[in-house]
């Protein structure tokens, strides 16, 4: 039932550019409506000029409780993956 509910809801994410603090990494604040009214919120960080390249994705989901997303961690992992992927 939950899969059907998610599949029937359009994702329609909103990506707003944010300053990553790193010249090689671009970052976005991601907001997306989800079924049940609790929105998804987090950061997307990726190497600049990565369009058209296959890059690994790392997702750190929130667990029980409320905690803010961590932009520095997203940027750090994007930079680490960039150096390993492009090496």
C-alpha contacts under 8 A as a table, 3 or more apart, distances in Angstrom:
res1	aa1	res2	aa2	distance
1	X	4	X	5.19
1	X	5	X	6.25
2	X	5	X	4.98
2	X	6	X	6.19
3	X	6	X	5.15
3	X	7	X	5.96
4	X	7	X	5.02
4	X	8	X	6.06
5	X	8	X	5.27
5	X	9	X	6.52
5	X	35	X	6.91
6	X	9	X	5.32
6	X	34	X	7.49
6	X	35	X	6.40
7	X	10	X	7.45
9	X	34	X	7.32
9	X	35	X	6.72
11	X	32	X	6.37
11	X	33	X	6.65
11	X	34	X	7.26
12	X	32	X	6.35
12	X	33	X	7.40
13	X	30	X	6.61
13	X	31	X	5.71
13	X	32	X	4.51
13	X	33	X	7.42
14	X	29	X	7.95
14	X	30	X	5.70
14	X	31	X	5.22
14	X	32	X	6.31
15	X	28	X	5.63
15	X	29	X	5.61
15	X	30	X	4.75
15	X	31	X	6.71
16	X	28	X	5.19
16	X	29	X	5.10
16	X	30	X	6.63
17	X	26	X	7.80
17	X	27	X	6.00
17	X	28	X	4.35
17	X	29	X	6.32
18	X	26	X	7.82
18	X	27	X	5.58
18	X	28	X	5.25
18	X	29	X	6.42
19	X	26	X	7.40
19	X	27	X	6.56
20	X	23	X	7.77
20	X	25	X	6.41
20	X	26	X	5.89
20	X	27	X	5.36
20	X	45	X	7.78
20	X	71	X	7.45
20	X	72	X	7.70
20	X	75	X	6.59
22	X	25	X	5.48
22	X	26	X	7.68
22	X	75	X	7.69
23	X	26	X	7.74
24	X	47	X	5.83
24	X	48	X	5.65
24	X	79	X	7.66
25	X	45	X	6.55
25	X	46	X	5.54
25	X	47	X	4.47
25	X	48	X	5.27
25	X	75	X	6.72
25	X	78	X	7.20
25	X	79	X	6.86
26	X	45	X	5.74
26	X	46	X	5.62
26	X	47	X	6.13
26	X	48	X	5.60
27	X	43	X	6.85
27	X	44	X	5.53
27	X	45	X	4.28
27	X	46	X	6.51
27	X	75	X	7.35
28	X	43	X	5.61
28	X	44	X	5.14
28	X	45	X	6.49
29	X	41	X	7.49
29	X	42	X	6.00
29	X	43	X	4.77
29	X	44	X	6.54
30	X	40	X	7.75
30	X	41	X	5.61
30	X	42	X	5.27
30	X	43	X	5.60
30	X	44	X	6.69
31	X	39	X	6.99
31	X	40	X	5.74
31	X	41	X	4.70
31	X	42	X	6.85
32	X	39	X	5.67
32	X	40	X	5.06
32	X	41	X	6.57
33	X	37	X	6.95
33	X	38	X	7.05
33	X	39	X	4.58
33	X	40	X	6.23
34	X	37	X	6.00
34	X	38	X	5.98
34	X	39	X	5.22
34	X	40	X	6.54
35	X	38	X	7.08
41	X	69	X	7.50
42	X	69	X	5.34
42	X	70	X	7.78
43	X	69	X	6.77
43	X	70	X	7.31
43	X	71	X	5.99
43	X	74	X	6.69
44	X	74	X	6.82
45	X	74	X	5.66
45	X	75	X	5.46
45	X	78	X	5.85
46	X	50	X	7.17
46	X	75	X	7.42
46	X	78	X	5.34
46	X	79	X	7.64
46	X	82	X	7.94
47	X	50	X	5.60
47	X	78	X	6.55
47	X	79	X	6.93
47	X	82	X	6.34
50	X	53	X	5.53
50	X	55	X	7.87
55	X	82	X	7.93
55	X	85	X	7.18
56	X	81	X	7.35
58	X	77	X	7.84
62	X	65	X	7.83
62	X	66	X	7.71
62	X	67	X	7.24
70	X	73	X	5.45
70	X	74	X	6.47
71	X	74	X	5.09
71	X	75	X	6.19
72	X	75	X	5.17
72	X	76	X	6.03
73	X	76	X	5.00
73	X	77	X	6.12
74	X	77	X	5.30
74	X	78	X	6.14
75	X	78	X	5.08
75	X	79	X	6.12
76	X	79	X	5.22
76	X	80	X	6.21
77	X	80	X	4.98
77	X	81	X	6.00
78	X	81	X	5.15
78	X	82	X	5.89
79	X	82	X	5.00
79	X	83	X	6.32
80	X	83	X	5.38
80	X	84	X	6.42
81	X	84	X	5.11
81	X	85	X	5.76
82	X	85	X	5.13
82	X	86	X	5.81
83	X	86	X	5.51
83	X	87	X	5.85
84	X	87	X	5.35
